[in-house]
């Protein structure tokens, strides 16, 4: 239990029941809540604590359903709901629809939820919610989420969307795909090769040349040079 002397009233932001740091106050509606100076409970759950923006609780049976339901919010001014949730190992990307009840103005923006799993602890499931307006470092948002977002005037949000599009553009094709670079790559064995077949998705992508030789190609080379996929290799 929290003692009354451990609590202080400070301005915070409430996003879907999760109290976020002051950096997001320009993005979401401001509320006031009682929180401990260094650690606090979110009143929504009695088994959840937060440290440095992370909220920990017992892992829900269905993580995607939990995130989806947690994105639902409605008050006298706004109606907020999740349109789509893309769940990955260490993050989730949510397309959130917000409707102003008085004007019926509708916008769809992205929310990024960082996810952490802790072993050997009752509070084994951690989340950190943030708006795209904060310019999250995680930029693995799927295309289906990005395509649902409405236009934004926020510079950080637009820069984050561009990074996500760039990540998608640099995404490796499936193993077995034949790719052709616009320029030949010079290797230490003296060969110049522009056509490869993807045979592994290791940190340094392993590709096979038409004559059967294997090469490791750094991810940065894939990102900074033009190539195209021409279908599966026979």
N, C-alpha and C positions, 0 to 999 in steps of 0.2 A: 504493500500500500504506500501511496505517496503522502508525505506529510505536507500540511498546509504551508509550512515555512519553506519547503522545497520548491514551491510554485511561484511563478511570477507571471504577470499579465504582459504580454508583448504582442505587437502586431505581427500576424503571420498570414499566410495564404492557405486556404483550404481547397485542394484539388481532389475531387472525388473522395472526400473523407480523409485524405492524407495531407498532413501539414508540411508544406514545402518551405524551403529557405527563402529569405527576403529577396533574392535575386529574381524571383518570379512574380513579384508583386505588381509589376507593370503589365503582366500578361493575364492574370486571373483576378477575380473579384477578391477584395481584401476582407478578412474577417479577424476578429479578435478571439483568442482562445487561451486557456490556462495551460501552460506547459512548464516542466522543470527547466532549470537553467541549462543543464547539459544533456539530460535524458528526459524523454517525455512519453506519456501514453497517449495514443489516439483514442478518444472516447468511443470510437466505433467498435473497438475490440478491447477486451480485457486481458488478452494474452499477447499484446503486441508492444514492442519497444522500438525506439528509433535512436540511431547514433549517426551523427554527421550526415543527416539526410536520408539514411537507410532505415527502412521500417522492417522489423523482423517479427514473424509470427510462425505458428505451426503450419507446415506445408499443407495447403488444401489438396483434397483428393483430385480435383480437376483444376489445374493451374489456369488454363485458357478460360474456362468458365468463370473462375474467380476474377480474373482481370476484366473480363467482359462485364460482369455484374458490377464490379467496383467502379467502372467508368460511367455508370448510370447516375444522373443527378438531376433534380428538378426543384426549383424554388419559384417564388412569385414572379421572377423576371426571366429566368432562362430555363430551357429544357435541353438537357445534354444526354446524348446516348452514343454508344459505340456502334459504328457501322461495320467494322471489320477488325479482327485481331490476328496478327501474324506472330506466332510464338517461336522463338529460337532458343538455343541453349542458354545464352547469357543475357538475352534481351527480348523484349516484346515491342511490337510497333502497332499502334492503335490509330485507326481513322475515327476521329471524334466529331460528331455533328453537334453544333450549338445553334439553337434557335432563340432569338429574342422574341418573347411573347408579345410585347407591345408593338413591334414593327414587323414581325415575322421575317426579319433578316436572318438568313441562314449562312453559316460558314462551316467548313470542314477543315480541321487542322489535325496535325499528327501529335501524338503523345508517345514518348519513348519511356519504357519501363525497364531499367536495368534489373537483372535478376541474379541472385546469389544463393547457392545452396550450401548449408553448413551441416557437417556431420557431427553426431554426438552432442546435439543440443536440442532441447525442446522447441526453441525458436529457430528452426532450421531453414526457414524460407525468408529471404530478404528481397525487398523491392525498393527501387528509387525512381520515383515518377518525375518526369520533366517534360516541359513543352518543347516543341520544335523551335519556339522563339528563343530558347536558351542556347541554341546551337549545340546540341549534344554531340559528343565525340563519336558515339555509335552511329554508323552510317550504313548499316546493312538492311535498310528498309526495303521490303519487296516492292516490285513495280505495281502490283495490284493495290497497295495502300497508297502509294504516291499518286496514282491516277484518280483517286477519289477526292483528293484535296482541292479545295477552292483556292483562288489566287490570294496571296498574302502580300501585305505591304511591309512586313517585318524583314529587315535585312538579314538577321541571323537565320530566320526560317528559310528564306530563299537560298542562302548559302548552304544550309544543311541539305535542302532538297537537291541542290546541284551536286553535292558530294555523294549523296545516295545514288543519283543517276550515273555519276562517274563510276562508282563501285559496281553498279549493274553492268555498265559498258565494259568493264575490265574483268567481269566474271568469266572464269574459265569454262569452256564448253565441256561436255561430258567426255569421259574416257572413251576412246575409239573414234573421236571426231577428227577429221582432217582439216588443218588450218594452213593458210598461206599468208605470209607476211609480205607487205608491199616492197620491203627491202630485204636482201639476203643478209643473213647473220654470219659473221666471220668467227670461226672457232679456232682454238689453239692448235688443232690438228691440221690447220691449213684449209679446211673445207669451208665453202660458202653455201649455205642452205637457206631456202625460203619456205619450203613446204615440209610440214611435220604431221605426225599423227600423235594425239595425246594418249599416253600410256599410264600416267600416274598424276595424282594431284598432291604431291608432296609440296613442302614449302618452296622448293625450287622445282618448277614444273618439269617433269621428264617427258620429252618428246622424241619420237623416232623419225628419222629421215627416211626417204623412199628406199635407200639402199640398206636399211636395217640398223644403222648406227643410232645409239641413244645419246641424247644431249640434255643437260640441265639448263633451263632458261629461267633467269631471275624474274620474280614477279614484276619488278620495276620495269623490265624490258617490255613485258606484256602491256603494262599500263601506259608507257610512253611512246609506243610505236603502233602503227596501223596494221591490223590483220583482219582476216575474215574467215569464217567457218564455211566450208564447202561441202559438208556432209560427212557421213560415216565412212571410214576407210574399209575397203573390202578385204 
